């Protein structure tokens, strides 16, 4: 495995390519990679902007991105790079990944093409998967949620970077799930509009979104399968778009198998995320502004106390019996809230965190900085 190392006084850097360097995720990759001390950007592709300087098309990258967009063959990109990020729409990465791997380059895919089984992918995304080795079960991707799968990522040739919603959702409740405390989770997530991509839509149109909150795909969002696959418990998920540019705030209503104290829950989270530098367990409700532009995931929880069993039932119901006898369901629900930047921890930052693990670098290399505030 090639790693960043010193050769005399020179630093041998990881050579990186980005396929799809003009969308929000691709541009965020470039912003972060340009200041990464162990990276050299070898190729950035865009058919639409071929031959144009990256910083001319994207002035926010002046004067750092002194490179041109290219439209070159997959083989040429592989020849020049140690690792390639595929920051392309769902259904497009599978056109590149097989040839990249065949030419000996590692791949971190930011689309959904390799996150699920082939059968599940085709059912949910309504596309036939074109990677025949993947279809036949001969190619496997490691799910790139770094805090949960770092050991597998270290040896991976292909990493499927998680979706933005699943990142915030899974990290919020994984400790309780792994501790076998969870019966069911209901996720309610609010996302900034950049999560919808660079192309405008009715949903992102300013008069439609300003001073508004828009729920969408209320029971059918594609990321639900990804969350269920990773957590392996009963999951319900509803997303909303809010009039913000960045960030995802996820509220998880966690229904427990048994009563558990707040101290026990805190200890479960503390032990589970011990040494995980990008997880911050807070003593106050997370805020999107505190993670903006960063790779952090902020998490907070509160235990619901004194909720009557079956509260709200009719006369003669279980609720009446509860009220008469004073029986109370103890700590049956924990509300966990997480906050991430959807373009960083929910996208480009996590992809770079995975690259760091794959090339034996410290996870925080190139990602260790505070939030933009206000």
C-alpha positions in Angstrom: 0.0 0.0 0.0 1.4 3.4 -0.9 1.6 5.9 1.9 2.7 9.4 2.4 6.3 9.2 3.6 9.5 11.1 3.7 12.3 10.4 1.3 15.3 12.4 2.5 14.0 15.9 2.9 11.2 15.4 0.3 7.7 14.4 1.1 6.2 11.7 -1.2 2.6 12.7 -1.4 -0.6 10.8 -2.2 -1.5 11.5 -5.8 -5.2 12.2 -6.1 -7.7 12.5 -8.9 -11.3 13.8 -8.7 -13.8 12.7 -11.3 -16.6 15.2 -11.3 -14.9 18.3 -9.9 -17.6 20.9 -10.7 -20.5 19.9 -8.4 -20.9 20.9 -4.8 -19.3 17.7 -3.5 -16.5 17.8 -6.0 -15.7 21.5 -5.2 -15.7 20.8 -1.5 -13.2 17.9 -2.1 -11.0 20.4 -4.0 -11.3 23.0 -1.3 -10.1 20.5 1.4 -7.6 18.7 -0.7 -5.8 21.9 -1.8 -4.8 22.5 1.8 -4.1 18.9 2.7 -0.4 18.6 3.6 0.0 15.0 2.2 -1.8 15.3 -1.1 -0.9 16.3 -4.6 -3.9 16.8 -7.0 -3.0 15.2 -10.3 -6.3 15.4 -12.2 -9.7 17.0 -12.0 -12.3 16.2 -14.6 -15.2 18.1 -16.0 -16.4 17.6 -19.6 -18.3 21.0 -19.5 -15.3 22.9 -18.3 -12.5 21.0 -20.1 -9.4 23.2 -20.6 -10.5 25.9 -18.2 -8.6 26.7 -15.0 -10.4 25.5 -12.0 -10.0 28.8 -10.1 -11.4 30.7 -13.1 -14.6 28.7 -13.1 -14.7 28.8 -9.3 -13.3 32.1 -8.0 -13.5 31.0 -4.4 -10.5 28.7 -5.1 -8.2 31.5 -6.3 -5.2 31.4 -6.2 -5.0 27.9 -4.8 -6.3 25.8 -7.7 -3.7 26.4 -10.4 -4.9 23.4 -12.4 -7.1 22.9 -15.4 -10.2 20.8 -15.8 -9.6 17.8 -18.0 -11.6 15.2 -19.9 -9.2 12.3 -20.1 -9.5 8.5 -20.2 -10.0 6.5 -17.1 -6.7 4.6 -17.8 -4.8 7.9 -17.9 -6.3 9.1 -14.6 -5.4 5.8 -13.0 -1.9 6.0 -14.4 -1.3 9.3 -12.7 -3.1 8.7 -9.4 -2.9 6.6 -6.2 -6.5 7.2 -5.3 -9.5 8.6 -7.3 -12.6 10.2 -5.8 -15.7 9.7 -8.0 -17.9 12.7 -7.2 -20.6 12.0 -9.8 -24.3 11.4 -9.8 -25.9 8.1 -8.8 -25.6 5.7 -11.7 -22.5 7.3 -13.2 -19.8 6.1 -10.9 -20.3 2.5 -12.1 -19.0 3.6 -15.5 -15.6 4.5 -14.0 -15.1 2.3 -11.0 -14.4 -1.1 -12.7 -11.7 0.3 -15.0 -10.1 2.3 -12.2 -9.8 -0.8 -10.0 -8.5 -2.9 -12.9 -5.7 -0.3 -13.4 -4.6 -0.6 -9.8 -5.9 2.6 -8.3 -7.9 2.9 -5.1 -11.4 4.4 -5.4 -13.6 6.3 -3.0 -17.0 6.6 -4.5 -19.3 9.4 -3.2 -22.3 8.2 -5.2 -24.8 5.6 -4.0 -23.6 3.0 -6.6 -21.8 0.7 -4.2 -23.4 1.4 -0.8 -26.1 -1.3 -1.1 -26.3 -4.8 -2.4 -26.8 -4.9 -6.2 -30.4 -6.2 -5.8 -31.3 -3.5 -3.3 -29.6 -0.8 -5.4 -31.6 -1.7 -8.5 -34.9 -1.9 -6.5 -34.4 1.6 -4.9 -32.6 3.5 -7.6 -34.5 1.9 -10.5 -31.3 1.4 -12.5 -29.5 -1.7 -13.7 -26.1 -1.9 -12.2 -23.5 -2.1 -15.0 -20.6 -3.4 -13.0 -20.8 -7.1 -13.8 -18.4 -8.2 -11.0 -20.5 -6.3 -8.5 -23.7 -7.9 -9.9 -22.1 -11.4 -9.5 -20.9 -10.7 -6.0 -17.2 -10.7 -7.0 -16.6 -7.0 -6.1 -17.3 -5.6 -2.7 -17.1 -2.1 -1.3 -16.4 -1.2 2.3 -19.0 1.2 3.7 -17.0 4.3 4.5 -18.4 5.4 7.8 -15.0 5.9 9.3 -15.9 5.8 13.0 -17.5 2.4 12.5 -15.3 0.7 9.9 -11.8 2.1 10.0 -10.1 -1.3 10.2 -11.8 -2.5 7.0 -11.3 0.9 5.3 -7.5 0.6 5.9 -7.3 -2.4 3.6 -9.9 -1.4 1.1 -9.5 -0.9 -2.6 -13.0 0.4 -3.0 -14.8 2.5 -0.4 -18.5 3.5 -0.7 -18.8 6.9 1.0 -22.0 7.1 3.0 -24.8 9.5 2.1 -25.2 12.7 4.0 -28.5 11.8 5.8 -27.2 8.3 6.8 -24.0 9.8 8.3 -25.9 12.0 10.7 -28.5 9.3 11.5 -26.2 6.3 12.0 -23.7 8.2 14.1 -26.5 9.5 16.3 -27.6 6.0 17.4 -24.9 3.5 16.6 -23.7 3.2 20.2 -27.1 2.3 21.5 -27.8 -0.1 18.6 -24.4 -1.9 19.1 -25.2 -2.1 22.9 -28.5 -3.9 21.9 -30.7 -1.4 23.6 -32.8 -0.3 20.7 -36.2 -1.5 19.6 -37.0 1.1 17.0 -35.8 4.5 15.8 -37.8 7.3 14.1 -35.5 9.8 12.4 -36.6 13.3 11.5 -33.8 15.2 9.6 -33.5 18.8 8.4 -31.1 19.6 5.6 -29.7 22.7 4.0 -30.4 23.0 0.3 -26.9 22.2 -0.9 -27.8 18.6 -0.2 -29.9 18.7 -3.4 -26.9 19.3 -5.6 -25.9 22.2 -7.8 -28.8 21.9 -10.3 -31.7 24.2 -9.3 -35.2 22.8 -8.7 -38.7 23.8 -7.7 -37.7 22.8 -4.1 -34.6 25.0 -4.1 -36.3 28.0 -5.8 -36.0 30.9 -3.3 -39.7 31.9 -3.1 -40.6 28.3 -2.4 -38.0 27.6 0.3 -37.5 30.9 2.0 -39.4 31.1 5.4 -40.5 27.5 4.8 -39.7 23.9 5.7 -40.4 21.3 3.0 -40.8 17.6 3.9 -40.2 15.3 0.9 -40.2 11.6 0.1 -41.8 11.4 3.5 -41.8 7.6 3.8 -39.8 6.6 0.7 -36.5 8.4 0.8 -33.7 6.3 -0.8 -31.3 6.8 2.2 -33.6 4.8 4.4 -32.3 1.5 3.0 -28.8 2.6 3.8 -29.6 3.4 7.4 -31.5 0.1 7.9 -28.6 -1.9 6.3 -26.1 -0.4 8.8 -28.2 -0.4 11.9 -30.2 -3.6 11.4 -33.1 -2.4 13.6 -36.5 -1.1 12.8 -36.0 2.4 11.2 -38.4 5.1 10.0 -37.0 8.2 8.3 -38.4 11.5 7.1 -36.3 14.3 5.6 -37.0 18.0 5.3 -35.3 20.8 3.4 -34.8 24.1 5.3 -33.8 27.5 4.1 -30.1 27.1 4.9 -27.2 26.4 2.7 -25.3 23.8 4.7 -25.9 21.4 7.5 -28.1 18.5 8.6 -29.8 18.4 12.0 -31.1 14.9 12.8 -33.5 14.2 15.6 -33.6 10.5 16.5 -36.5 9.2 18.6 -35.0 6.0 20.0 -37.4 3.6 21.6 -35.6 1.3 24.0 -35.9 -2.4 24.8 -35.6 -1.7 28.5 -35.3 1.2 30.9 -31.8 2.7 31.1 -30.4 5.7 33.0 -28.9 8.8 31.5 -25.5 8.0 33.1 -25.6 4.5 31.5 -26.3 6.1 28.1 -23.5 8.6 28.5 -21.1 5.8 29.3 -22.2 3.8 26.3 -21.5 6.8 24.0 -18.2 7.7 25.8 -16.8 4.2 25.4 -18.1 3.7 21.8 -16.6 7.0 20.5 -13.5 7.0 22.7 -10.6 8.2 20.5 -12.9 9.3 17.7 -11.7 12.9 17.2 -14.5 14.0 15.0 -17.3 13.0 17.4 -18.2 15.6 20.0 -20.6 14.5 22.8 -22.2 17.7 24.0 -24.1 18.8 27.1 -26.3 21.1 25.1 -28.5 20.8 22.0 -26.2 20.8 18.8 -26.3 23.7 16.4 -25.6 23.7 12.7 -23.5 26.8 13.0 -21.0 25.0 15.3 -20.2 22.4 12.6 -20.3 24.5 9.5 -17.4 23.8 7.2 -16.0 21.1 9.5 -15.8 17.3 9.7 -17.3 17.2 13.2 -20.4 15.4 14.2 -21.9 16.9 17.3 -24.2 14.6 19.4 -26.5 15.3 22.4 -29.2 13.2 24.0 -32.0 13.5 26.5 -34.0 10.7 28.2 -37.7 11.1 28.3 -39.0 10.7 31.8 -42.4 9.9 33.3 -44.2 9.1 30.0 -47.5 7.3 30.7 -47.9 4.0 28.8 -50.6 4.3 26.1 -51.2 7.9 27.0 -54.2 9.4 25.1 -56.3 6.2 24.8 -60.1 6.1 25.2 -62.3 5.2 28.1 -61.5 1.7 29.5 -58.2 1.7 27.6 -54.8 0.7 28.8 -54.2 4.5 29.3 -57.1 4.7 31.8 -55.7 1.8 33.8 -52.3 3.5 33.8 -53.7 6.8 35.1 -55.7 5.0 37.8 -52.8 3.0 39.1 -50.2 5.6 38.6 -48.0 3.2 36.5 -45.4 5.0 34.5 -43.2 3.7 31.6 -39.6 4.4 32.7 -37.2 5.9 30.3 -38.7 4.2 27.2 -37.6 6.9 24.8 -34.3 8.7 24.3 -34.1 11.6 22.0 -30.7 11.9 20.3 -29.8 14.9 18.1 -26.8 15.1 15.8 -25.5 18.0 13.7 -23.1 17.7 10.7 -22.1 19.7 7.7 -23.6 17.8 4.8 -20.9 18.7 2.4 -18.0 17.9 4.8 -18.7 15.1 7.3 -21.7 14.1 5.1 -19.6 14.1 1.9 -16.1 15.4 1.0 -14.6 15.5 4.5 -15.6 12.0 5.3 -14.2 10.9 1.9 -10.8 12.5 2.8 -11.0 11.0 6.3 -11.3 7.6 4.6 -8.4 8.4 2.2 -6.3 9.2 5.3 -7.1 5.8 6.8 -6.4 4.0 3.5 -2.9 5.6 3.2 -1.9 5.2 6.8 -2.3 8.9 7.7 -3.8 10.3 10.8 -7.5 10.5 10.3 -7.6 14.3 11.0 -4.9 15.2 8.5 -6.1 18.1 6.4 -9.4 18.2 8.3 -8.5 19.5 11.7 -9.9 23.1 11.9 -12.8 24.8 13.7 -16.2 25.8 12.3 -17.0 28.9 10.4 -18.8 31.3 12.8 -21.2 33.0 12.7 
